[in-house]
Amino acid sequence: MSARAVGAYVFVLAGWLVASAEAVPLGFAVVIACLLYAQGVRMIWVEAKENQR
């Protein structure tokens, strides 16, 4: 697994951790989690497209 793929999974994990944190206000946590999830999924998708070549 490449470093970029590992970074993508770290973004997804960070999104999950922010969403599950009770210390962060819910609305803020949802927005940050969605942004982190989206970035992680985009990175995974780009990695998959490059691996097809």
C-alpha positions as CSV (number, residue, x, y, z in Angstrom):
1,M,0.0,0.0,0.0
2,S,1.4,3.4,-1.0
3,A,1.9,6.3,1.4
4,R,-0.9,8.1,-0.3
5,A,-3.4,5.3,0.3
6,V,-2.3,5.2,4.0
7,G,-2.9,8.9,4.2
8,A,-6.4,8.5,2.7
9,Y,-7.3,5.9,5.3
10,V,-6.0,8.2,8.0
11,F,-8.4,11.0,6.8
12,V,-11.3,8.5,6.9
13,L,-10.3,7.4,10.4
14,A,-9.9,11.0,11.5
15,G,-13.4,11.8,10.2
16,W,-14.8,8.9,12.2
17,L,-13.0,10.0,15.4
18,V,-14.2,13.6,15.1
19,A,-17.8,12.4,14.5
20,S,-17.6,10.2,17.6
21,A,-16.0,12.8,19.9
22,E,-18.3,14.1,22.6
23,A,-16.3,17.2,23.4
24,V,-16.9,18.7,20.0
25,P,-20.3,20.4,19.3
26,L,-22.4,18.1,17.1
27,G,-22.9,20.5,14.1
28,F,-19.2,21.3,14.0
29,A,-18.2,17.6,14.3
30,V,-20.5,16.6,11.4
31,V,-19.1,19.3,9.1
32,I,-15.5,18.4,9.9
33,A,-16.2,14.6,9.7
34,C,-17.9,15.1,6.3
35,L,-14.9,17.1,5.0
36,L,-12.4,14.5,6.2
37,Y,-14.5,11.6,4.9
38,A,-14.8,13.3,1.5
39,Q,-11.0,14.0,1.3
40,G,-10.2,10.4,2.3
41,V,-12.6,8.9,-0.2
42,R,-11.3,11.2,-2.9
43,M,-7.7,10.1,-2.2
44,I,-8.7,6.4,-2.2
45,W,-10.6,6.9,-5.5
46,V,-7.6,8.6,-7.1
47,E,-5.3,5.9,-5.9
48,A,-7.5,3.2,-7.4
49,K,-7.7,5.0,-10.7
50,E,-3.9,5.3,-10.9
51,N,-3.5,1.6,-10.0
52,Q,-5.7,0.7,-13.0
53,R,-3.2,2.2,-15.4
